[in-house]
Amino acid sequence: MTLPRSTPSAQGVDATGILDLVDSVEREHLGLHSLMVVRHGHVVAEGWWRPYAADRVHLAYSLSKTVTATAVGFLVQEGRLALDDRVLDHFPDLDRDAVAPGWDDVRVRHCLSMTVGHEEDAWSHVFDRMSGNDFDTTGDWVPRVFATTPTQPPGSVFAYNQVATYVLALIVRRLTGDGISEYLHPRLLVPLGVQELIPWHRDPTGRELGFTGSHLTTETIASIAQLYLDRGVWQGRRLLSEKWVEEATRAFGPLNEDPGADEDWRRGYGYSFWMQRFGFRGDGAYGQFLVVLPDHDTVVAVTAEQERMQSTLDALWRHLVPAIGGAGSQAADAALAERLAGLQIPALTGEALGPDYAEFNRSSASDLASDYTAVSVTREGPGHVLGLSRKGEWVRVPVAHGAWREGEMVAGGARLPVVSSGGWVDEDTFRAEVIAIETPHRFRVEARLRSADADLTWRMVPLTGYDPMWLSTRWT
């Protein structure tokens, strides 16, 4: 822990507002995994829905863009990169005949602000995120990136675009000889109290994706937010230039014209920061948030698995913002602390005995990757071992009855930390839930003796694809 701790009332926050926020989150089933509120530089509320915990990293999805942009900010202040650099000048080895028209005038600031000139996300032309097939190759995605044609002049149109931040990640590596995490380690991570490198999803050549894939603790998210709130100063020490922070956190270029965008996605975009009703934020799919409220001297960090991210922002505006500046009370502080300490995702249980061993075929209702063809359930002590047949290899997952049990899925040269719970719910049915605990995601297995089949279904399908192993950052 590097941020100092305090109580809500000591920092001018009415804890009843945060209690109402937590109640709203649970009542509306928003799927939060963690919440941290920081006022005047002090953590005034923090909670994790067990089995998620303070020391676990969590896949941040597109919140990774903010981390990548911060690396760019350090390069700019060191004079190693300029916002008006032509992107192509950083790729002198590219075959210019294979570069699509329109890239000649794309600058670094266009990649930061999603104004490259593409009218839609160009990433589908580089990699089919739901297949996973490209990860089995050693192919280089760079030529494919520059083969995508910007159809409008750079700076003239906004399109949320993974390609833009992937290019920035490539530039960081080319200029530093290191990945984003290695470059940021002495400049950002160590000052924030983070000693480890950031686990990150990578392309086939081992480079961080940049636009997604970073895994961060809740406090690291809050600390980065606090750095931007304090305009580049961390606990009295300047890390990042104020000029960078000022430019990065204001709207640049055209607004998001997507008719399906929610309100807080239509207020402008800076350098990997969204503008919003109050302040600005970085965010990632399924509800990962780094929220900065300058007028309230407050930041908020959230991790989650949810379908509509606007719902979390609405809850913050409805409950938290009005509580900032309130009188509060010690009694309310104590009630909030007790509530936050008791947060949990209920573990599955099962009272039936069931057989010592059973095996099941995959059902047609399953949406895990088709490589998972069968399920086995083996009694082991007071719990069970869930077997998942993947490409002819059995992946073993320990399952506890009425509690979350730690384990690992090991397959295809990868290791994925998981926690699992479940049991026989009646004489016919075994049910288990498996959480990929360093990510937002979980899947359920429901196996039936009578039909000898099993459903393997995601709660929400990861953007990495249908195979849980593609969520791993531990590859051999």
C-alpha positions as CSV (number, residue, x, y, z in Angstrom):
1,M,0.0,0.0,0.0
2,T,1.4,3.4,-1.0
3,L,-1.6,5.7,-0.7
4,P,-2.3,6.8,2.9
5,R,-5.6,5.7,4.5
6,S,-8.2,7.8,6.2
7,T,-11.9,7.8,7.0
8,P,-14.5,9.3,4.7
9,S,-15.6,11.9,7.3
10,A,-12.0,13.0,8.0
11,Q,-11.7,13.8,4.3
12,G,-15.1,15.5,3.8
13,V,-17.0,12.6,2.4
14,D,-20.4,11.3,3.7
15,A,-20.0,7.6,4.0
16,T,-23.7,7.0,3.6
17,G,-23.3,8.1,-0.1
18,I,-20.7,5.3,-0.6
19,L,-23.0,2.9,1.2
20,D,-25.8,3.8,-1.1
21,L,-23.4,3.3,-4.0
22,V,-22.5,-0.2,-2.9
23,D,-26.2,-1.0,-2.3
24,S,-27.0,0.2,-5.8
25,V,-24.2,-1.8,-7.4
26,E,-25.5,-5.0,-5.8
27,R,-29.2,-4.2,-6.4
28,E,-28.6,-3.5,-10.1
29,H,-26.2,-6.5,-10.4
30,L,-23.4,-4.4,-11.9
31,G,-20.8,-7.1,-11.2
32,L,-18.2,-5.1,-9.4
33,H,-15.0,-6.9,-8.3
34,S,-13.4,-3.9,-6.5
35,L,-14.0,-0.3,-5.5
36,M,-11.5,2.3,-4.2
37,V,-12.3,5.9,-3.5
38,V,-9.5,8.4,-2.8
39,R,-10.1,12.0,-1.5
40,H,-7.4,14.5,-0.9
41,G,-4.9,11.8,-1.7
42,H,-6.2,9.4,1.0
43,V,-8.1,6.2,0.5
44,V,-11.4,6.6,2.2
45,A,-13.1,3.5,1.0
46,E,-11.8,0.2,-0.4
47,G,-13.5,-3.2,-0.9
48,W,-13.1,-6.3,-3.0
49,W,-15.8,-8.8,-3.7
50,R,-14.1,-12.0,-2.5
51,P,-12.5,-14.1,-4.0
52,Y,-11.0,-11.0,-5.7
53,A,-8.5,-9.3,-3.4
54,A,-6.3,-6.3,-3.0
55,D,-3.1,-8.1,-4.0
56,R,-4.5,-9.6,-7.1
57,V,-4.0,-8.0,-10.5
58,H,-7.0,-7.7,-12.8
59,L,-7.1,-7.6,-16.6
60,A,-7.7,-3.9,-17.4
61,Y,-8.7,-4.3,-21.1
62,S,-8.6,-0.8,-22.7
63,L,-7.6,0.9,-19.5
64,S,-4.2,-0.3,-20.9
65,K,-4.4,2.5,-23.4
66,T,-4.0,5.0,-20.6
67,V,-0.9,3.2,-19.4
68,T,0.6,3.1,-23.0
69,A,-0.2,6.8,-23.4
70,T,1.6,7.6,-20.1
71,A,4.7,5.9,-21.5
72,V,4.4,8.1,-24.5
73,G,4.1,11.1,-22.1
74,F,7.4,10.2,-20.5
75,L,9.1,9.8,-23.9
76,V,7.8,13.3,-24.9
77,Q,9.1,14.9,-21.7
78,E,12.5,13.2,-22.2
79,G,12.7,14.7,-25.7
80,R,12.8,11.3,-27.4
81,L,9.5,11.6,-29.1
82,A,7.4,14.5,-30.3
83,L,3.6,14.6,-30.7
84,D,3.9,15.8,-34.3
85,D,6.4,13.1,-35.3
86,R,5.2,11.2,-38.4
87,V,4.3,7.7,-37.3
88,L,6.0,6.2,-40.4
89,D,9.3,7.8,-39.6
90,H,9.5,5.4,-36.6
91,F,9.2,2.4,-39.0
92,P,12.0,3.0,-41.5
93,D,12.3,-0.8,-42.3
94,L,8.7,-1.0,-43.6
95,D,8.2,-1.7,-47.3
96,R,6.7,1.6,-48.4
97,D,5.0,-0.1,-51.3
98,A,3.0,-2.2,-48.9
99,V,1.8,0.8,-46.8
100,A,-1.8,1.9,-47.5
101,P,-2.4,5.5,-48.7
102,G,-3.3,7.9,-45.9
103,W,-0.6,6.9,-43.4
104,D,1.9,9.5,-44.6
105,D,0.4,12.4,-42.6
106,V,-0.6,10.4,-39.5
107,R,1.2,11.8,-36.4
108,V,1.7,10.5,-32.9
109,R,-1.0,12.8,-31.5
110,H,-3.5,11.3,-34.0
111,C,-2.8,7.8,-32.6
112,L,-3.2,9.1,-29.0
113,S,-6.5,10.8,-29.8
114,M,-8.1,8.1,-32.1
115,T,-8.1,10.5,-35.1
116,V,-5.9,8.4,-37.4
117,G,-8.4,8.8,-40.2
118,H,-10.0,5.3,-40.0
119,E,-13.8,5.6,-39.8
120,E,-14.2,2.4,-37.8
121,D,-11.9,0.2,-35.7
122,A,-9.4,-1.3,-38.1
123,W,-8.3,-4.1,-35.8
124,S,-10.5,-6.7,-37.3
125,H,-8.3,-6.5,-40.4
126,V,-5.2,-7.3,-38.3
127,F,-6.5,-10.1,-36.0
128,D,-9.7,-12.0,-35.5
129,R,-10.0,-11.6,-31.7
130,M,-12.4,-14.4,-31.3
131,S,-10.4,-17.1,-33.1
132,G,-7.1,-17.2,-31.3
133,N,-5.6,-18.8,-34.4
134,D,-3.0,-16.1,-35.0
135,F,-1.4,-16.7,-31.6
136,D,-0.3,-20.1,-33.0
137,T,1.9,-18.3,-35.6
138,T,5.0,-16.3,-35.4
139,G,3.7,-13.8,-37.9
140,D,4.3,-10.1,-37.6
141,W,1.1,-7.9,-37.4
142,V,2.9,-4.7,-38.3
143,P,2.6,-5.0,-42.1
144,R,-1.1,-5.8,-41.6
145,V,-1.6,-2.6,-39.5
146,F,-0.1,-0.3,-42.1
147,A,-2.1,-2.1,-44.9
148,T,-5.3,-0.7,-43.3
149,T,-6.3,2.4,-45.2
150,P,-7.3,5.6,-43.4
151,T,-10.2,6.8,-45.5
152,Q,-10.3,10.4,-44.1
153,P,-7.5,13.0,-43.4
154,P,-5.9,12.5,-40.0
155,G,-7.5,14.6,-37.3
156,S,-10.8,14.9,-39.1
157,V,-12.7,12.0,-37.7
158,F,-12.9,10.1,-34.4
159,A,-13.1,6.3,-34.4
160,Y,-12.2,4.2,-31.3
161,N,-9.4,2.2,-32.9
162,Q,-7.2,-0.5,-31.4
163,V,-4.7,-0.1,-34.2
164,A,-3.9,3.4,-33.1
165,T,-2.6,2.4,-29.6
166,Y,-0.9,-0.7,-30.9
167,V,1.2,1.6,-33.1
168,L,2.1,3.6,-30.0
169,A,3.2,0.5,-28.2
170,L,5.4,-0.4,-31.1
171,I,7.0,3.0,-31.1
172,V,7.7,2.8,-27.4
173,R,9.5,-0.4,-27.9
174,R,11.5,0.8,-30.9
175,L,12.6,3.9,-29.0
176,T,13.5,2.3,-25.7
177,G,14.5,-1.2,-26.7
178,D,12.1,-2.4,-23.9
179,G,8.5,-3.1,-23.5
180,I,6.1,-0.5,-22.0
181,S,6.3,-2.2,-18.5
182,E,10.1,-2.2,-18.4
183,Y,10.3,1.4,-19.6
184,L,7.7,2.5,-17.0
185,H,9.1,0.5,-14.1
186,P,11.7,3.1,-12.8
187,R,9.8,6.1,-14.0
188,L,6.3,5.3,-12.8
189,L,5.8,1.9,-11.2
190,V,8.5,2.0,-8.6
191,P,7.6,5.6,-7.4
192,L,4.0,4.3,-7.1
193,G,5.2,1.4,-4.9
194,V,4.7,-1.2,-7.6
195,Q,7.9,-3.4,-7.7
196,E,6.7,-6.0,-10.2
197,L,6.4,-5.5,-14.0
198,I,2.9,-5.3,-15.3
199,P,1.7,-8.7,-16.7
200,W,0.5,-8.0,-20.3
201,H,-1.1,-9.8,-23.2
202,R,1.3,-9.9,-26.2
203,D,1.4,-10.3,-29.9
204,P,3.0,-13.4,-31.6
205,T,6.4,-11.7,-31.4
206,G,6.2,-11.0,-27.7
207,R,5.3,-7.3,-27.8
208,E,2.7,-5.9,-25.5
209,L,-0.5,-5.1,-27.3
210,G,-0.7,-1.7,-25.8
211,F,-4.4,-1.1,-26.4
212,T,-5.4,-4.0,-24.1
213,G,-3.9,-6.7,-22.0
214,S,-2.3,-5.0,-19.0
215,H,-3.1,-6.5,-15.5
216,L,-3.2,-4.0,-12.7
217,T,-4.2,-4.0,-9.0
218,T,-7.0,-1.7,-7.9
219,E,-4.5,0.5,-6.0
220,T,-2.3,0.8,-9.0
221,I,-5.3,2.1,-11.0
222,A,-6.1,4.5,-8.2
223,S,-2.5,5.7,-8.0
224,I,-2.2,6.4,-11.7
225,A,-5.5,8.3,-11.4
226,Q,-4.1,10.3,-8.4
227,L,-1.0,11.1,-10.5
228,Y,-3.1,12.7,-13.2
229,L,-5.4,14.4,-10.6
230,D,-2.2,16.0,-9.1
231,R,-1.1,17.1,-12.6
232,G,1.9,14.8,-12.8
233,V,3.1,15.1,-9.2
234,W,3.2,12.0,-6.9
235,Q,3.4,12.7,-3.2
236,G,5.4,15.8,-3.6
237,R,7.6,14.6,-6.4
238,R,7.1,15.5,-10.1
239,L,7.0,12.4,-12.3
240,L,5.2,13.6,-15.4
241,S,5.2,17.0,-16.9
242,E,2.2,19.2,-16.2
243,K,2.1,20.2,-19.9
244,W,1.5,16.6,-20.8
245,V,-1.2,16.1,-18.2
246,E,-3.0,19.2,-19.3
247,E,-3.0,18.3,-23.0
248,A,-3.8,14.6,-22.4
249,T,-6.8,15.2,-20.3
250,R,-8.7,17.6,-22.5
251,A,-10.8,16.8,-25.6
252,F,-9.0,16.7,-28.8
253,G,-10.5,16.7,-32.3
254,P,-14.0,15.6,-33.4
255,L,-16.5,14.1,-30.9
256,N,-17.6,10.5,-31.0
257,E,-20.5,10.4,-33.4
258,D,-21.4,6.8,-32.8
259,P,-25.2,6.9,-32.4
260,G,-25.1,3.9,-30.0
261,A,-22.7,5.5,-27.6
262,D,-23.8,6.3,-24.1
263,E,-23.7,9.8,-22.7
264,D,-20.3,9.7,-21.1
265,W,-18.7,8.4,-24.3
266,R,-19.9,11.4,-26.4
267,R,-18.2,14.2,-24.5
268,G,-14.8,14.1,-26.2
269,Y,-11.6,12.1,-26.0
270,G,-8.1,13.3,-25.1
271,Y,-4.9,11.2,-25.2
272,S,-6.4,7.9,-24.1
273,F,-8.8,9.7,-21.7
274,W,-12.5,10.1,-22.1
275,M,-14.2,13.3,-21.0
276,Q,-17.3,12.8,-18.9
277,R,-20.0,14.7,-16.9
278,F,-17.5,15.2,-14.1
279,G,-13.8,15.2,-14.9
280,F,-12.2,12.5,-17.1
281,R,-11.4,8.9,-17.1
282,G,-9.6,5.9,-18.6
283,D,-11.7,2.7,-19.0
284,G,-11.7,-0.8,-20.2
285,A,-14.3,-3.3,-21.4
286,Y,-16.6,-4.9,-18.9
287,G,-16.3,-2.1,-16.4
288,Q,-12.6,-1.3,-15.6
289,F,-12.5,2.4,-14.5
290,L,-9.9,5.0,-13.6
291,V,-12.1,8.0,-12.8
292,V,-10.6,11.5,-12.0
293,L,-12.8,14.2,-10.5
294,P,-10.7,17.3,-10.4
295,D,-13.4,19.6,-9.0
296,H,-13.9,17.2,-6.1
297,D,-10.2,16.3,-5.5
298,T,-11.3,12.7,-5.8
299,V,-10.4,9.6,-7.8
300,V,-12.1,6.3,-8.1
301,A,-10.9,2.9,-9.2
302,V,-13.2,0.1,-10.2
303,T,-12.8,-3.4,-11.6
304,A,-15.8,-5.4,-12.7
305,E,-17.5,-7.8,-15.2
306,Q,-20.6,-5.9,-16.5
307,E,-22.5,-5.5,-19.8
308,R,-23.2,-1.8,-19.7
309,M,-20.5,0.4,-18.3
310,Q,-22.6,3.6,-18.3
311,S,-24.5,2.0,-15.4
312,T,-21.5,2.3,-13.1
313,L,-20.8,5.9,-14.1
314,D,-24.5,6.7,-13.5
315,A,-24.2,5.1,-10.0
316,L,-21.1,7.2,-9.2
317,W,-22.8,10.5,-10.3
318,R,-26.0,9.6,-8.4
319,H,-24.5,8.4,-5.1
320,L,-20.8,9.3,-4.7
321,V,-20.6,12.8,-6.2
322,P,-23.3,14.3,-4.0
323,A,-21.6,12.7,-0.9
324,I,-18.3,14.5,-1.6
325,G,-18.1,17.6,0.7
326,G,-20.7,16.1,3.1
327,A,-20.2,16.2,6.8
328,G,-20.4,12.5,7.4
329,S,-20.1,10.8,10.8
330,Q,-17.9,8.2,12.5
331,A,-20.9,5.9,12.8
332,A,-21.4,6.0,9.0
333,D,-17.7,5.5,8.5
334,A,-17.9,2.3,10.7
335,A,-21.0,1.0,8.9
336,L,-19.2,1.5,5.5
337,A,-16.1,-0.2,6.6
338,E,-18.1,-3.2,7.9
339,R,-20.0,-3.4,4.6
340,L,-16.9,-3.2,2.5
341,A,-15.2,-5.9,4.5
342,G,-18.1,-8.3,3.9
343,L,-18.3,-8.1,0.1
344,Q,-18.3,-11.4,-1.7
345,I,-19.3,-13.3,-4.8
346,P,-21.3,-16.3,-3.4
347,A,-19.6,-19.6,-3.8
348,L,-21.6,-22.5,-5.4
349,T,-22.6,-25.3,-3.1
350,G,-24.3,-28.7,-3.5
351,E,-25.8,-31.0,-0.8
352,A,-26.2,-34.2,-2.9
353,L,-23.6,-37.0,-2.7
354,G,-23.2,-37.9,-6.3
355,P,-20.9,-40.6,-7.7
356,D,-17.2,-40.9,-7.1
357,Y,-16.5,-40.4,-10.8
358,A,-18.6,-39.4,-13.8
359,E,-17.8,-38.3,-17.4
360,F,-19.9,-36.2,-19.8
361,N,-19.8,-35.1,-23.4
362,R,-19.9,-31.4,-24.3
363,S,-23.5,-30.2,-25.0
364,S,-24.7,-28.1,-28.0
365,A,-25.5,-25.3,-25.6
366,S,-21.8,-24.7,-24.7
367,D,-19.9,-21.6,-25.8
368,L,-16.4,-22.4,-24.5
369,A,-14.0,-23.0,-27.3
370,S,-14.9,-26.1,-29.3
371,D,-11.6,-27.7,-28.3
372,Y,-13.2,-28.5,-24.9
373,T,-15.1,-31.7,-25.8
374,A,-15.7,-33.5,-22.5
375,V,-16.1,-33.0,-18.8
376,S,-15.3,-35.3,-15.8
377,V,-16.0,-35.0,-12.1
378,T,-14.0,-36.9,-9.5
379,R,-14.6,-36.9,-5.8
380,E,-11.5,-35.8,-3.9
381,G,-11.7,-35.4,-0.1
382,P,-14.5,-33.0,0.8
383,G,-14.4,-31.5,-2.7
384,H,-14.1,-32.5,-6.3
385,V,-11.7,-32.2,-9.3
386,L,-13.3,-30.9,-12.4
387,G,-11.7,-32.3,-15.6
388,L,-12.0,-30.5,-18.9
389,S,-10.9,-32.4,-22.0
390,R,-9.0,-29.9,-24.3
391,K,-7.5,-31.2,-27.5
392,G,-7.3,-34.6,-26.0
393,E,-5.6,-33.4,-22.8
394,W,-7.3,-33.3,-19.4
395,V,-7.1,-30.0,-17.7
396,R,-7.7,-30.4,-13.9
397,V,-9.5,-27.8,-11.8
398,P,-10.0,-28.3,-8.0
399,V,-13.5,-27.4,-6.8
400,A,-14.6,-26.7,-3.3
401,H,-18.1,-27.1,-1.9
402,G,-19.5,-23.8,-0.7
403,A,-16.1,-22.0,-0.9
404,W,-13.7,-20.8,-3.5
405,R,-10.7,-23.0,-4.0
406,E,-7.4,-21.8,-5.6
407,G,-6.1,-23.7,-8.6
408,E,-4.6,-23.4,-12.1
409,M,-5.7,-24.4,-15.5
410,V,-2.6,-25.7,-17.3
411,A,-2.7,-26.4,-21.1
412,G,-1.1,-25.5,-24.4
413,G,2.0,-24.1,-22.8
414,A,0.0,-21.7,-20.6
415,R,-1.0,-21.4,-16.9
416,L,-4.2,-19.6,-15.9
417,P,-4.9,-18.9,-12.2
418,V,-8.5,-19.8,-11.3
419,V,-10.7,-20.2,-8.2
420,S,-13.6,-22.6,-8.3
421,S,-16.6,-23.7,-6.3
422,G,-19.4,-26.2,-6.9
423,G,-20.9,-29.6,-6.1
424,W,-23.7,-32.0,-6.8
425,V,-26.9,-30.0,-6.5
426,D,-29.1,-33.1,-6.8
427,E,-28.7,-36.8,-7.8
428,D,-28.5,-35.9,-11.5
429,T,-26.7,-32.5,-11.7
430,F,-23.2,-31.3,-10.9
431,R,-22.7,-27.5,-11.1
432,A,-19.4,-25.6,-10.8
433,E,-18.2,-22.0,-11.4
434,V,-14.6,-21.3,-12.5
435,I,-13.3,-17.7,-12.1
436,A,-10.2,-16.7,-14.1
437,I,-9.2,-14.7,-11.0
438,E,-6.8,-12.3,-12.7
439,T,-9.5,-11.2,-15.2
440,P,-13.1,-10.1,-15.1
441,H,-14.3,-13.5,-16.4
442,R,-15.9,-16.7,-15.2
443,F,-17.6,-19.7,-16.8
444,R,-20.0,-22.3,-15.5
445,V,-20.1,-26.1,-16.0
446,E,-23.4,-27.9,-15.5
447,A,-23.2,-31.6,-16.0
448,R,-26.2,-34.1,-16.1
449,L,-25.9,-37.8,-15.4
450,R,-29.2,-38.6,-17.1
451,S,-28.2,-37.1,-20.5
452,A,-24.5,-37.7,-20.0
453,D,-23.7,-34.2,-21.3
454,A,-22.5,-30.9,-19.9
455,D,-22.9,-27.2,-20.7
456,L,-19.7,-25.1,-20.6
457,T,-20.9,-21.5,-20.7
458,W,-19.3,-18.1,-20.2
459,R,-21.0,-15.5,-18.0
460,M,-19.6,-13.0,-20.5
461,V,-17.3,-14.1,-23.3
462,P,-13.8,-12.5,-23.1
463,L,-12.6,-10.3,-25.8
464,T,-9.6,-12.6,-26.2
465,G,-11.9,-15.4,-27.4
466,Y,-13.7,-18.5,-26.2
467,D,-10.8,-20.4,-24.8
468,P,-10.0,-19.5,-21.2
469,M,-6.3,-20.2,-21.8
470,W,-6.1,-17.2,-24.1
471,L,-6.6,-15.1,-21.0
472,S,-3.3,-16.3,-19.6
473,T,-0.2,-14.1,-19.3
474,R,2.0,-17.1,-18.2
475,W,3.3,-18.7,-21.3
476,T,6.2,-21.1,-21.7
